């Protein structure tokens, strides 16, 4: 596991985007960075984009793996999204 994160976010019918990062920022990039966009109607629509970056000592990105997935899920349901190399478990729960 590279990262675990949780937060509270108001979700409406229009997508709301949350930036998620891990590690020390160098030249505007983090070792792990991405966004999760959530919108709710009858189900919750998820649009997740994440990058796992390899940075050189000066902070320049020398390689990067990307996960871009969308899903429509039921609230409270644990959902697995993957692209073959990276994966994401996400659960949206009402407060």
C-alpha positions as CSV (number, residue, x, y, z in Angstrom):
1,X,0.0,0.0,0.0
2,X,1.4,3.4,-1.0
3,X,-1.2,5.6,0.6
4,X,-4.3,5.8,2.8
5,X,-6.4,8.9,3.1
6,X,-9.9,9.9,4.3
7,X,-11.7,13.2,4.2
8,X,-15.2,14.8,4.5
9,X,-16.6,16.5,1.4
10,X,-20.0,17.9,0.5
11,X,-21.3,16.1,-2.6
12,X,-24.0,17.6,-4.9
13,X,-25.3,16.9,-8.4
14,X,-22.3,18.9,-9.8
15,X,-18.9,17.2,-9.5
16,X,-16.8,18.4,-6.6
17,X,-13.0,17.8,-7.0
18,X,-10.6,17.1,-4.1
19,X,-6.8,17.2,-4.5
20,X,-4.9,14.4,-2.8
21,X,-1.1,14.3,-2.3
22,X,1.5,12.4,-0.4
23,X,5.2,13.2,0.2
24,X,7.3,16.3,-0.1
25,X,6.5,18.7,-2.9
26,X,9.3,19.4,-5.4
27,X,8.9,21.8,-8.3
28,X,5.1,21.6,-8.1
29,X,4.9,17.8,-8.0
30,X,4.5,15.2,-5.2
31,X,5.6,11.5,-5.2
32,X,1.9,10.7,-5.2
33,X,-0.7,13.2,-6.4
34,X,-4.1,13.1,-7.9
35,X,-7.7,14.2,-7.8
36,X,-11.0,12.6,-6.9
37,X,-14.2,14.1,-8.3
38,X,-17.5,13.1,-6.8
39,X,-21.1,13.9,-7.9
40,X,-24.3,12.4,-6.4
41,X,-27.7,11.7,-7.9
42,X,-29.2,8.3,-7.3
43,X,-25.7,6.8,-7.3
44,X,-22.3,8.5,-6.8
45,X,-20.2,9.1,-9.8
46,X,-16.4,8.9,-9.2
47,X,-13.7,10.2,-11.4
48,X,-10.2,9.4,-10.1
49,X,-6.9,10.4,-11.5
50,X,-3.7,9.6,-9.7
51,X,0.0,9.7,-10.6
52,X,2.8,7.9,-8.8
53,X,5.9,10.0,-9.7
54,X,9.6,9.1,-9.5
55,X,11.5,12.4,-8.8
56,X,15.2,13.0,-9.2
57,X,17.1,14.7,-6.4
58,X,16.3,18.1,-8.0
59,X,12.6,17.4,-8.1
60,X,12.3,16.7,-11.8
61,X,9.8,13.9,-12.7
62,X,11.8,11.2,-14.3
63,X,9.0,8.6,-14.6
64,X,5.3,8.5,-13.8
65,X,2.5,5.9,-13.6
66,X,-1.1,7.1,-14.1
67,X,-4.4,5.7,-12.9
68,X,-7.5,7.2,-14.5
69,X,-10.8,5.5,-13.8
70,X,-14.5,6.4,-13.5
71,X,-17.2,4.5,-11.8
72,X,-20.9,4.8,-10.7
73,X,-21.3,3.3,-7.2
74,X,-23.8,2.9,-4.4
75,X,-23.1,4.8,-1.2
76,X,-21.4,2.7,1.4
77,X,-20.1,0.2,-1.1
78,X,-16.3,-0.5,-1.3
79,X,-15.2,-0.1,-4.9
80,X,-12.0,-1.4,-6.5
81,X,-10.6,0.6,-9.4
82,X,-7.5,-0.4,-11.3
83,X,-5.5,0.1,-14.5
84,X,-3.3,-3.0,-14.3
85,X,-0.4,-1.4,-12.5
86,X,-2.1,0.9,-9.9
87,X,-5.3,0.3,-8.0
88,X,-7.6,2.3,-5.8
89,X,-10.1,1.2,-3.1
90,X,-12.7,3.9,-2.5
91,X,-15.8,4.0,-0.3
92,X,-18.2,6.9,-0.2
93,X,-20.3,7.1,3.0
94,X,-22.9,9.7,4.0
95,X,-22.3,11.5,7.3
